[in-house]
Amino acid sequence: MKVYDFDKTIYAGDSTIDFYVYCLKKSPGLILYLPIQLWGGLLYVLGIYSKVRFKEKFFSFLIALDNREEVVTDFWVFHEDKIQGWYKKKKLASDVIISASPEFLLAPICIKLGVGTLIASKVDIRTGLYDGENCEGQHKVERLKYIFPNYEIAEFYSDSLSDAPLAELARRSYLVDGASIVLWDEYTPTRRQKIKRLFASKEFMGFLFIGAINAVNGVVFAYLYTFFFNVNTAFILGYLTSLTIAYILNSCIAFNEKLALLKYLKFCFSYIPNFVIQNAVVLIFYNHLGWYKLAAFVLAAFLGVPITFLLIKFFAFAGANNS
């Protein structure tokens, strides 16, 4: 048999995200579920929610969706053209598509394509609740073995290295990047792919969340210190206060490391470029352009994030074991 991942493999994009956007266009009121979805995402990043729990929060909008099956059918009318041309040319009735996306979402297009077997996450289309695990990684292997106890994979195609457990079982495995298909063992990620993977990581999401807290802390403390010091001195003191809080949060949440003086010093050193950028912004926009001090603090707080993350990851917390 030939086994294929779905999203970003035979489908050009993420079908779940595309479906959600499609639903929002048809029923704008579903945006009211956004706070629940964002809260679920935050708790997932913090390690409080499992991926299944997070995805159940994401799919909570299904409760308010009318004519769900009809909406799914209509979705594929407008998105069938995103099925990769190379797959349409080589598809067989014996193909197996295995995906973390919901079974209810992929079933209609798989039927239309004539796919023999679909294995996907079992999600209740009425409630968004999962029946079992998210169909990813090693769980894909377990699902495949359950349905085909004596299976033999001739070829396997995926866009993600997280599918290595399945790739190792196939006679030939391929990594897909759009229309580019290369042998799994010959794959070398490009610089763009490495950067994309780095900034799409869970630890970067945690860093952004902590960065948001840090930005607020920096603005608040800097503003409070202006009642006792001049604006530039207040900014520096506010920055140092928020930096200490940020170190504690990054250690405990984003990088799961114990507090240590040496790491704290390296963490502070990692923020020097960020401090230079932010201090320059305050000098330019407050001292020279005459911006209101609070506005200058806010602008400064949100600059330099990517550089700071790279320094923290590869210098302050180098060697940390993160998921």
C-alpha positions as CSV (number, residue, x, y, z in Angstrom):
1,M,0.0,0.0,0.0
2,K,0.9,3.7,-0.4
3,V,0.4,5.9,2.7
4,Y,0.0,9.7,2.6
5,D,-0.2,12.4,5.1
6,F,-2.9,15.0,4.2
7,D,-2.2,18.6,5.2
8,K,0.7,20.3,3.4
9,T,1.3,16.9,1.7
10,I,-1.4,16.1,-0.8
11,Y,-3.3,19.2,0.3
12,A,-1.7,22.6,-0.3
13,G,-2.2,24.1,3.2
14,D,-3.9,23.2,6.5
15,S,-7.4,22.0,5.9
16,T,-8.5,22.6,9.5
17,I,-7.5,26.3,9.4
18,D,-9.0,26.7,5.9
19,F,-12.3,25.2,7.2
20,Y,-12.3,27.4,10.2
21,V,-11.8,30.5,8.1
22,Y,-14.5,29.3,5.7
23,C,-16.9,28.9,8.6
24,L,-16.2,32.4,9.9
25,K,-17.0,33.8,6.5
26,K,-20.3,32.0,6.4
27,S,-21.1,32.7,10.1
28,P,-19.2,35.7,11.4
29,G,-20.8,35.2,14.8
30,L,-18.5,32.2,15.4
31,I,-15.8,34.8,16.3
32,L,-17.4,34.9,19.7
33,Y,-15.6,31.6,20.4
34,L,-12.2,33.2,19.8
35,P,-11.6,33.9,23.5
36,I,-12.2,30.2,24.3
37,Q,-9.8,29.2,21.5
38,L,-7.1,31.7,22.5
39,W,-7.4,30.6,26.2
40,G,-7.0,27.0,25.1
41,G,-4.0,27.8,23.1
42,L,-2.4,29.7,26.0
43,L,-2.9,26.8,28.4
44,Y,-1.4,24.4,25.8
45,V,1.7,26.6,25.4
46,L,2.0,26.7,29.2
47,G,1.9,22.9,29.3
48,I,-1.4,22.8,31.2
49,Y,-3.5,21.5,28.4
50,S,-2.8,18.4,26.2
51,K,-3.0,18.9,22.5
52,V,-6.3,17.0,22.4
53,R,-7.7,19.4,25.1
54,F,-6.5,22.4,23.2
55,K,-8.0,21.2,19.9
56,E,-11.3,20.5,21.6
57,K,-11.3,24.2,22.7
58,F,-10.5,25.2,19.1
59,F,-13.3,23.1,17.7
60,S,-15.8,24.4,20.2
61,F,-17.2,26.7,17.5
62,L,-18.8,23.6,15.9
63,I,-21.5,23.7,18.6
64,A,-22.9,26.9,17.1
65,L,-22.5,25.8,13.5
66,D,-25.7,25.1,11.6
67,N,-26.0,22.4,8.9
68,R,-22.5,21.1,9.7
69,E,-22.4,18.3,7.2
70,E,-23.6,20.6,4.5
71,V,-21.0,23.2,5.3
72,V,-18.2,20.6,5.1
73,T,-19.5,19.5,1.7
74,D,-19.7,23.1,0.5
75,F,-16.2,23.7,1.8
76,W,-14.7,21.1,-0.5
77,V,-16.5,22.6,-3.5
78,F,-14.3,25.6,-3.1
79,H,-11.2,23.9,-1.8
80,E,-10.9,20.7,-3.9
81,D,-8.5,22.6,-6.2
82,K,-5.9,22.7,-3.4
83,I,-5.4,18.9,-3.7
84,Q,-1.9,18.6,-5.2
85,G,-1.8,17.8,-8.9
86,W,1.0,15.3,-8.5
87,Y,-1.2,13.3,-6.2
88,K,-4.2,13.3,-8.5
89,K,-2.0,11.8,-11.2
90,K,-0.7,8.9,-9.1
91,K,-3.6,8.2,-6.7
92,L,-4.9,4.6,-6.4
93,A,-8.0,3.1,-4.8
94,S,-5.7,1.2,-2.4
95,D,-4.2,4.4,-1.0
96,V,-4.3,5.1,2.7
97,I,-4.5,8.7,3.9
98,I,-3.6,9.2,7.6
99,S,-3.9,12.6,9.2
100,A,-4.3,14.5,12.4
101,S,-7.2,16.5,10.9
102,P,-10.7,15.5,11.8
103,E,-12.2,12.5,10.1
104,F,-15.5,14.4,9.5
105,L,-13.6,17.0,7.5
106,L,-11.5,14.8,5.3
107,A,-14.1,12.0,4.6
108,P,-16.0,13.8,1.8
109,I,-12.9,14.7,-0.2
110,C,-11.4,11.2,0.3
111,I,-14.6,9.7,-1.0
112,K,-14.6,12.0,-4.0
113,L,-10.9,11.2,-4.7
114,G,-11.7,7.4,-4.5
115,V,-9.3,6.9,-1.5
116,G,-9.6,3.4,-0.2
117,T,-8.9,4.1,3.5
118,L,-9.0,7.3,5.6
119,I,-7.5,7.3,9.1
120,A,-7.9,10.6,11.0
121,S,-8.6,12.1,14.3
122,K,-12.1,11.1,15.5
123,V,-13.8,14.4,16.4
124,D,-17.5,14.8,17.0
125,I,-18.8,17.2,14.4
126,R,-21.5,18.4,16.8
127,T,-19.4,19.2,19.8
128,G,-15.7,19.3,18.7
129,L,-14.9,16.6,21.4
130,Y,-12.3,13.9,20.6
131,D,-12.9,10.2,20.8
132,G,-9.3,9.0,21.5
133,E,-6.0,10.6,20.8
134,N,-4.9,13.1,18.2
135,C,-3.8,11.1,15.1
136,E,-0.1,12.1,15.0
137,G,3.4,10.6,15.4
138,Q,3.5,7.2,16.9
139,H,-0.3,7.1,17.2
140,K,-0.6,7.0,13.4
141,V,1.4,3.8,13.5
142,E,-0.9,2.3,16.2
143,R,-4.0,3.2,14.2
144,L,-2.6,1.8,11.0
145,K,-1.6,-1.5,12.7
146,Y,-5.1,-1.8,14.2
147,I,-6.8,-1.5,10.8
148,F,-4.1,-3.5,8.8
149,P,-2.5,-5.9,11.2
150,N,-0.3,-7.4,8.4
151,Y,0.3,-4.1,6.6
152,E,3.3,-3.4,4.4
153,I,4.0,0.2,3.3
154,A,5.5,0.5,-0.2
155,E,5.7,4.3,-0.1
156,F,5.0,6.9,2.5
157,Y,4.6,10.7,1.9
158,S,4.6,13.5,4.4
159,D,5.6,17.1,4.9
160,S,6.6,16.7,8.5
161,L,9.6,15.1,10.3
162,S,7.2,14.3,13.1
163,D,5.9,11.4,10.9
164,A,9.3,9.6,11.3
165,P,7.7,6.6,13.1
166,L,5.7,5.8,9.9
167,A,8.5,6.8,7.6
168,E,10.8,4.2,9.2
169,L,8.3,1.4,8.5
170,A,8.0,2.1,4.7
171,R,10.2,0.7,2.0
172,R,10.5,4.2,0.6
173,S,9.6,7.4,2.3
174,Y,9.4,10.9,0.9
175,L,9.3,14.4,2.3
176,V,7.0,16.8,0.5
177,D,7.4,20.5,0.2
178,G,4.7,21.8,-2.2
179,A,5.5,20.2,-5.5
180,S,9.0,19.2,-4.4
181,I,9.3,15.6,-3.3
182,V,12.6,14.1,-2.0
183,L,13.6,10.9,-0.5
184,W,13.3,11.1,3.3
185,D,17.0,10.2,4.0
186,E,18.2,12.7,1.4
187,Y,16.2,15.6,2.8
188,T,18.1,18.7,4.0
189,P,16.1,21.6,5.3
190,T,16.7,25.0,3.7
191,R,17.6,28.0,5.8
192,R,14.0,29.3,5.3
193,Q,12.6,26.0,6.5
194,K,14.9,26.0,9.6
195,I,13.8,29.6,10.5
196,K,10.1,28.8,9.9
197,R,10.4,25.7,12.1
198,L,12.2,27.6,14.8
199,F,9.6,30.4,15.0
200,A,6.7,28.0,14.8
201,S,7.9,26.1,17.8
202,K,5.9,25.7,21.0
203,E,8.8,27.3,23.0
204,F,8.6,30.4,20.8
205,M,4.9,30.7,21.5
206,G,5.7,30.5,25.2
207,F,8.4,33.1,24.7
208,L,5.9,35.4,23.0
209,F,3.4,35.0,25.8
210,I,6.0,35.8,28.4
211,G,7.3,38.6,26.1
212,A,3.8,40.1,26.2
213,I,3.8,40.0,30.0
214,N,7.3,41.4,30.0
215,A,6.3,44.2,27.7
216,V,3.4,45.2,30.0
217,N,5.6,44.9,33.0
218,G,8.3,47.1,31.4
219,V,5.8,49.8,30.5
220,V,4.0,49.8,33.9
221,F,7.2,49.8,36.0
222,A,8.9,52.4,33.7
223,Y,5.8,54.6,34.0
224,L,5.7,54.2,37.8
225,Y,9.4,55.0,38.1
226,T,8.8,58.3,36.3
227,F,7.2,59.6,39.5
228,F,10.7,59.3,41.2
229,F,13.2,59.6,38.3
230,N,13.6,61.2,34.9
231,V,12.1,59.4,31.9
232,N,15.3,57.8,30.7
233,T,16.4,56.5,34.1
234,A,12.8,55.3,34.7
235,F,12.9,53.3,31.5
236,I,16.1,51.6,32.4
237,L,14.9,50.7,35.9
238,G,11.6,49.5,34.5
239,Y,13.4,47.4,32.0
240,L,15.6,45.8,34.6
241,T,12.6,45.0,36.8
242,S,10.7,43.4,34.0
243,L,13.8,41.5,32.9
244,T,14.1,39.7,36.2
245,I,10.5,38.7,36.1
246,A,10.9,37.5,32.5
247,Y,13.9,35.3,33.5
248,I,11.8,33.6,36.1
249,L,8.9,33.0,33.8
250,N,11.1,31.8,30.9
251,S,12.9,29.4,33.2
252,C,9.7,27.9,34.6
253,I,7.5,27.9,31.5
254,A,9.2,28.3,28.1
255,F,12.4,26.4,28.7
256,N,11.7,24.3,31.8
257,E,15.0,25.1,33.5
258,K,15.9,25.5,37.1
259,L,16.8,29.0,38.3
260,A,20.5,29.7,38.5
261,L,22.6,32.8,38.9
262,L,24.8,32.0,35.9
263,K,21.8,31.5,33.6
264,Y,20.3,34.7,34.9
265,L,23.4,36.6,34.0
266,K,23.5,35.0,30.6
267,F,19.8,35.7,30.2
268,C,20.4,39.4,31.0
269,F,23.4,39.5,28.6
270,S,21.1,38.0,25.9
271,Y,18.8,41.0,26.3
272,I,21.6,43.6,25.6
273,P,20.7,43.9,21.8
274,N,17.0,44.2,22.8
275,F,17.9,46.9,25.4
276,V,19.9,48.8,22.9
277,I,17.1,48.7,20.4
278,Q,14.5,49.7,23.0
279,N,16.6,52.5,24.6
280,A,17.3,53.9,21.1
281,V,13.6,54.0,20.4
282,V,12.9,55.9,23.6
283,L,15.7,58.4,22.8
284,I,14.5,58.9,19.3
285,F,10.7,59.0,19.8
286,Y,10.6,60.7,23.2
287,N,13.7,62.9,23.4
288,H,13.9,63.9,19.7
289,L,10.4,63.5,18.3
290,G,8.5,64.5,21.3
291,W,6.2,61.5,21.6
292,Y,4.2,61.0,24.8
293,K,6.4,59.0,27.2
294,L,3.9,56.1,27.5
295,A,3.6,55.7,23.7
296,A,7.4,55.6,23.4
297,F,7.6,52.9,26.1
298,V,5.0,50.8,24.3
299,L,6.7,51.1,20.9
300,A,10.0,50.2,22.4
301,A,8.6,47.2,24.3
302,F,7.5,45.4,21.1
303,L,10.7,45.7,19.1
304,G,13.6,43.3,18.9
305,V,11.6,40.1,19.8
306,P,13.1,37.7,17.2
307,I,16.7,38.6,18.0
308,T,16.1,38.3,21.7
309,F,14.5,34.9,21.3
310,L,17.4,33.5,19.3
311,L,19.9,34.7,21.9
312,I,17.9,33.3,24.8
313,K,17.4,29.9,23.1
314,F,21.0,29.4,21.9
315,F,22.9,31.2,24.6
316,A,21.1,31.6,27.9
317,F,19.2,28.3,27.7
318,A,21.5,26.4,25.4
319,G,21.1,22.7,25.8
320,A,17.6,22.9,27.4
321,N,15.4,20.0,26.6
322,N,12.2,21.4,25.1
323,S,9.3,19.9,23.2
